[in-house]
């Protein structure tokens, strides 16, 4: 059995707890939280104070870190990789090389294994971009997200002083998608491909216009996009915006001999973004433990992992059933 600790218990942490129940070779050791454990309503897992994690080191094979990319994971992943094998879903694309270097140094120094930036983008979409560009090197790759709730962008909103709660929707430009499928070669900017819509609940007395300006100018999250901000009540947010659907498309249009058109499309339609992301994290947690048992220490990404490491089946079963 692979023994797993969940670090943090928001939507993603709850999703990991649910996903572990579907994986017969994995066992939940505990949920470690900064909140008072008695206040954390889990779905059966035992909650502990974060400070208790180190004392359970010998009972844990891998820690799945479920914090946000804005402030949690940049600190937590290097910190816990000192002592544990770790998985995270760090998704600030522009900062992944920096995050990787920091975690890789810690993991190699302490002989631990960490797989960073795991999920569906970065993650599964990253793999599909690699496959498509390698197979059709003469071509163009575009990634579209949504319409759906982005956990990372919503978390970034909630971290702003004066914001009580918030949800952000990523909305793709469907006209652009159809033009690309038809074979048009477009020189697209980030702003051309997506629109971002934010629904924000303010703390009492907060300056809405100041917060609006902070949002639309936030680098790596909103500054590169056309962004619309709506200020609403907590009741309206709870009633209209608490579902967490998402999805997206990796679209690669290329040519082979004599400009023969070829299209590769990978698509996800998700009713629950955090539950799907959690399921990806759990599969890569299995891979992380296997790498650690082989003494392959350091940081890794999904681009480094052999697909068979994700499965609980034997090599023989995989060859027979999937090839």
C-alpha angles and dihedrals in degrees: 000000000000108000114216135194121199114215111203127008114224125116092306095047091051089050091053091051089053093045093052089060089063094053111076095194094057131077130192113233096183150309114255117203142173088223124081104280093224089061095053112097105206129176094248103310120121114249121216137179113266089241090065094063098088092052089060095050095120092054096053128079097179139003119218108208112213103179128116126276096229098070112340107061099042087064103027101050096056090040097054094036087069088074109013145042105253145196124197139174098219103169108175093117097197092054099045095100091053092046092047093052093051094048093042091056093050094045095050093046092051099034095242132131127233132180110199135193094025121164132074100303110041090023124036092021089052090057092049092050088052094048094047096047092046094050097041105029091169100067150069129267123206129175123205126189130201157302082231151092115288110213093199095049092044090051090050089055093050091053092064114105109251095029114115097182138343146177127201126203122203111209122192125217100246093187089062092048092054092048091052092049089052089059102259115149107223130185098218131188124207088255092055094058106048146022124206124214121190129196110196134186112204128215112245109280095012118146105246097193092050091050091047089056092048089053100047092046097046108126119231090013114050112348093084094052141061100257130190120197123201122188111212140161125271089244092056092046091050092048101041109023112036097096112095110211121156143149141146150187138256105206121188118180116189146151135234128184114002092353096300104174118239127179128197115190128180116185137184127192110186129186089191119030095188094047092051093045089049091053090054091049091053093051091051090046086064089051091048093055091048091052091048091051088053088052092244097151129184136054123316137180131207088268090067100049125094108232093235090064088070095059130080090212125098122255089251092053092049093050091049099043106032109030 
